[in-house]
Amino acid sequence: MKPEFYIARRFAFKQRSATKPTFIVMVAVIGIAVGTAALILTLSIVKGFAGSVENKLISFSAHLQIRHPEDQLFQERRSDFAKVTGHSNVTEATPFLEKSFVLRSRNVAQGETWLSKPIIIKGINKQQQQIFMKKFLKAGTIDPFGEKLKNEGIALYAGQTLAENLGLSVGKKVMLVGLGNNASGAKLIARHNNIVDLLSSLDLEVGVIRGIYDTGLQEGFDDYVVISDLHQLQQRFNPTLISGYDANVHNLADLPKTLKELTASLGFPFFGYTVFERYANLFEWLKLQKNITPLLIVTITIVAVFNIISTLLVLIIEKTREIGMLSALGLEPGKISMVFMAQALLISLSGIAAGNILALSLSLFELRFHLITLPEKSYFIKYVPLLIDPLDYILVSIAVTALTLIFAFIPARIAASLKPGTALST
């Protein structure tokens, strides 16, 4: 062991005076540990939060969607479907049908009043139904749609928020009021002279709530989208017609390129958009969360840096006589500086190791017990999400070590500049 490191270890972790400099060192180690743990936990929470919300959005909606302009329905063709599924980056694709309705539910508790809300019914095939319901179903069954109740009405799966707003429950019958082939209510009213013509042009159907799902995405999802069976919707309203194709991909990084190639191969009038474009406001919100992270990291790092500088300056004051003795015995100023640089390194490594253990322990504890809860209506998730990424631990450890050594140079040079006579007389 080099003399500089031996002396540094003695200075840092061995009590050599009545003033107990070891206590000061322990305070510095604890400060670096807390700062390191805070940095790691900040990165883990930000990444975990973004990943959780992104996964929810992607699991609720496909990676990309291909449709016709103005939500026009079109004929489902095998050739078009083969072009979508034949792309090298596409893992799966399914047709879907969307219909706009006003859902009306009778509320017995409020004196037989009717509650209404605009919704979109999305018809998907049985395979996608099973996958979706296994993830999000909270009440009801995941039996195939319409097999048992097809004569009683359209089988529907409503979101938890919609069910709470309209008093829906499993097995309840509801009324669906659609605008038929008209895109807007204003056009519909303008072209009819009496109420009889108006009512005859509406799509009036009975629906049966088969289940309640809960994705946690309450605004624009659980309060708006109702899941149903694609073939049942086609039989009732638009035989063989669909609204578009949902598709998932292998590599999300190539998603824009994949969409461009698919729309080019399908030709006009097909167009599409990715999940990041469809829910751009939510992803911009996530980006804003990530943009705050550097400010937090810089703030915590500054605190850690000043902590190590102040600790070394205090240790220099405590060890002034020892520095004078080392100089009198012939230890060069450069080596005295190295002693305090090595001391800073030892303190930082001890603090970083403790910080990594603390961050990992807190992360595993929270993932296991979920002690910190969040309002799901605001954050789309119930608990604080944490993503344990080994790369974060490595990068934070390297950064804290490097900054400690850089800023430890100032007090180390102060120690090296002390004159033996002055130091010994102190």
JOBEL-V366964 format. One record per helix or strand of 3 or more residues. SS is the DSSP state (h for helix, s for strand). FROM is the first residue (numbers start at 0). LEN is the number of residues. If there is no record, write none. Layout:
# JOBEL-V366964
ss	from	len
SS	FROM	LEN
SS	FROM	LEN
This chain:
# JOBEL-V366964
ss	from	len
h	2	11
h	20	40
s	63	5
h	68	3
h	77	8
s	89	18
h	107	3
s	112	12
h	125	11
s	136	4
s	153	6
h	159	7
s	172	6
h	184	6
h	194	6
s	202	11
h	217	5
s	224	5
h	229	7
s	243	6
h	251	15
s	269	5
h	274	4
h	279	39
h	319	9
h	332	37
h	375	4
h	389	27
h	419	6
